Amino acid sequence: MFGKKGFTMVELLVVMIILGVLVAVAAPIYFANVDRAKASEAVAGMGLIRQAEREYYIKNKDYLAVTGTTTAVDTTLDVDLGATQYFSNKCYSVTKPSGTPAVLSFTNGDAAVGFLIKADGTKSETLDSGTGRGAVHYTDVGGGTGTADVQLEMDNSGRILVSYKDDSVGATKRSWKDY
């Protein structure tokens, strides 16, 4: 009996507890980084649209309103994001000021400057092999599901409001990012 090798039940239990603690700490950090990666792709696309809007304003003395159902981002602004991971071209829309006084505001009510670019994950489309446009993992941001998992807003000054669904609390989190 003394010659048997192996682990005792107590040793196995201690290892399981240590692994459980590590997973409990690491999982939220991992999922937060995944959300930031998704948002970073949209921020890059919004930055291209922001620059194109500024150039359009220099030429035309007005901003261009773009809806997510048209190809104005592709043709008029000449911004083609091609194949992406999460946000396709149709996710992006631009609202320009109208009326007097011309006032735009973010979803949380803060004043926006110049124009407001929105990236709505629900409008993301699957990758089309014929055109080479679309998103590979479009459902990860709400594409095709009708429920927005990730939404972003950017104004001319570069302020960004990031909203994403937090499954752990069943609510939407919003945070400001300045780029």
C-alpha positions as CSV (number, residue, x, y, z in Angstrom):
1,M,0.0,0.0,0.0
2,F,2.9,2.4,0.6
3,G,4.3,1.9,-2.9
4,K,1.2,3.4,-4.7
5,K,1.8,6.6,-6.5
6,G,-0.8,9.3,-7.2
7,F,-2.5,12.4,-5.9
8,T,-4.7,12.6,-2.9
9,M,-8.2,14.0,-3.1
10,V,-7.1,17.0,-1.1
11,E,-4.3,17.8,-3.6
12,L,-6.7,17.5,-6.5
13,L,-9.2,19.8,-4.8
14,V,-6.5,22.4,-4.1
15,V,-5.5,22.4,-7.8
16,M,-9.2,22.7,-8.9
17,I,-9.7,25.7,-6.6
18,I,-6.5,27.4,-7.9
19,L,-7.7,26.8,-11.5
20,G,-11.2,28.2,-10.7
21,V,-9.7,31.4,-9.2
22,L,-7.5,31.9,-12.3
23,V,-10.4,31.4,-14.6
24,A,-12.6,33.8,-12.6
25,V,-9.9,36.5,-12.8
26,A,-8.9,35.9,-16.4
27,A,-12.3,35.5,-18.1
28,P,-13.5,39.1,-17.6
29,I,-10.2,40.5,-18.7
30,Y,-10.3,38.4,-21.9
31,F,-13.8,39.4,-22.8
32,A,-13.1,43.1,-22.2
33,N,-10.2,42.8,-24.6
34,V,-12.4,41.2,-27.2
35,D,-14.9,44.1,-26.9
36,R,-12.0,46.6,-27.3
37,A,-10.8,44.7,-30.4
38,K,-14.2,44.9,-32.0
39,A,-14.5,48.6,-31.2
40,S,-11.0,49.3,-32.6
41,E,-12.0,48.0,-36.0
42,A,-15.0,50.3,-36.0
43,V,-12.9,53.3,-34.8
44,A,-10.5,52.7,-37.7
45,G,-13.3,52.8,-40.2
46,M,-14.8,55.8,-38.6
47,G,-11.5,57.6,-38.7
48,L,-11.4,57.0,-42.5
49,I,-14.9,58.4,-42.9
50,R,-14.1,61.3,-40.6
51,Q,-11.1,62.3,-42.8
52,A,-13.2,61.8,-46.0
53,E,-16.0,64.1,-44.5
54,R,-13.4,66.8,-43.8
55,E,-12.1,66.6,-47.4
56,Y,-15.7,66.6,-48.7
57,Y,-16.4,69.8,-46.6
58,I,-13.3,71.5,-48.1
59,K,-14.5,70.9,-51.6
60,N,-18.3,71.4,-51.1
61,K,-18.6,73.7,-48.0
62,D,-21.0,71.1,-46.5
63,Y,-20.8,67.7,-44.9
64,L,-22.4,64.7,-46.6
65,A,-25.1,62.8,-44.9
66,V,-24.7,59.0,-45.3
67,T,-27.2,56.3,-44.4
68,G,-26.2,52.7,-43.7
69,T,-28.4,51.6,-46.6
70,T,-26.7,53.5,-49.4
71,T,-23.2,53.1,-50.8
72,A,-22.4,56.8,-50.3
73,V,-19.5,55.7,-48.0
74,D,-18.1,53.7,-50.9
75,T,-18.8,56.0,-53.8
76,T,-19.3,59.7,-52.8
77,L,-16.8,59.7,-49.9
78,D,-14.6,57.1,-51.7
79,V,-14.1,55.0,-48.5
80,D,-14.1,51.3,-49.1
81,L,-13.4,49.2,-46.1
82,G,-13.4,46.0,-48.1
83,A,-13.5,42.7,-46.2
84,T,-13.5,43.2,-42.4
85,Q,-13.9,41.1,-39.3
86,Y,-16.9,42.7,-37.7
87,F,-18.2,46.0,-39.3
88,S,-19.1,46.1,-43.0
89,N,-19.5,49.3,-45.0
90,K,-23.3,49.5,-44.4
91,C,-22.8,49.7,-40.6
92,Y,-21.6,53.3,-40.9
93,S,-23.9,56.4,-41.2
94,V,-23.2,60.1,-41.0
95,T,-25.6,62.7,-39.6
96,K,-24.9,66.3,-40.5
97,P,-26.3,69.3,-38.8
98,S,-29.5,70.8,-40.1
99,G,-31.8,73.7,-39.2
100,T,-31.0,76.7,-37.1
101,P,-29.3,76.3,-34.7
102,A,-27.5,73.3,-36.1
103,V,-27.3,71.0,-33.1
104,L,-26.2,67.4,-33.0
105,S,-25.9,65.2,-30.0
106,F,-24.5,61.8,-29.0
107,T,-26.8,59.1,-27.7
108,N,-26.1,60.2,-24.1
109,G,-27.1,63.8,-24.8
110,D,-23.7,65.4,-25.1
111,A,-23.2,67.9,-27.9
112,A,-21.4,66.7,-31.0
113,V,-19.2,68.8,-33.2
114,G,-19.7,69.2,-37.0
115,F,-21.1,65.8,-37.9
116,L,-21.9,62.5,-36.2
117,I,-20.6,59.2,-37.5
118,K,-22.4,56.1,-36.2
119,A,-21.3,52.5,-36.5
120,D,-24.2,50.2,-35.8
121,G,-23.4,46.5,-35.4
122,T,-26.9,45.4,-36.3
123,K,-26.4,46.6,-39.9
124,S,-23.2,44.5,-40.5
125,E,-23.5,42.1,-43.4
126,T,-21.9,38.9,-44.2
127,L,-18.8,38.7,-46.5
128,D,-19.8,38.6,-50.1
129,S,-17.2,36.7,-52.1
130,G,-18.3,38.4,-55.3
131,T,-17.6,42.0,-54.2
132,G,-15.0,41.3,-51.5
133,R,-17.0,43.4,-49.1
134,G,-18.6,42.6,-45.8
135,A,-17.6,41.2,-42.4
136,V,-16.5,37.7,-41.6
137,H,-17.8,37.7,-38.0
138,Y,-20.7,40.1,-38.5
139,T,-23.0,38.3,-36.0
140,D,-20.5,39.0,-33.2
141,V,-21.5,42.7,-33.2
142,G,-25.2,42.1,-33.7
143,G,-25.3,41.8,-37.5
144,G,-28.3,39.8,-38.7
145,T,-29.6,39.4,-35.1
146,G,-31.5,42.7,-34.7
147,T,-29.8,43.3,-31.3
148,A,-27.0,45.7,-31.2
149,D,-24.0,44.2,-29.4
150,V,-21.6,47.0,-30.3
151,Q,-22.4,50.6,-31.4
152,L,-20.1,53.6,-31.6
153,E,-20.4,57.3,-32.3
154,M,-17.7,59.7,-33.4
155,D,-17.9,63.5,-34.1
156,N,-15.6,65.8,-36.0
157,S,-13.5,66.4,-33.0
158,G,-12.7,62.7,-32.6
159,R,-14.6,62.0,-29.4
160,I,-16.0,58.5,-29.4
161,L,-18.9,57.0,-27.5
162,V,-18.6,53.3,-27.3
163,S,-21.7,51.2,-26.3
164,Y,-21.6,47.5,-26.0
165,K,-23.9,44.9,-24.5
166,D,-22.6,43.4,-21.3
167,D,-24.0,39.9,-21.0
168,S,-22.7,39.6,-17.4
169,V,-25.2,42.2,-16.1
170,G,-27.7,42.1,-18.9
171,A,-27.3,45.8,-19.7
172,T,-25.5,48.2,-22.1
173,K,-22.2,49.8,-21.0
174,R,-21.1,53.1,-22.4
175,S,-17.7,54.7,-22.2
176,W,-15.9,57.7,-23.7
177,K,-12.8,57.3,-25.7
178,D,-10.7,60.2,-27.1
179,Y,-8.6,59.4,-30.2
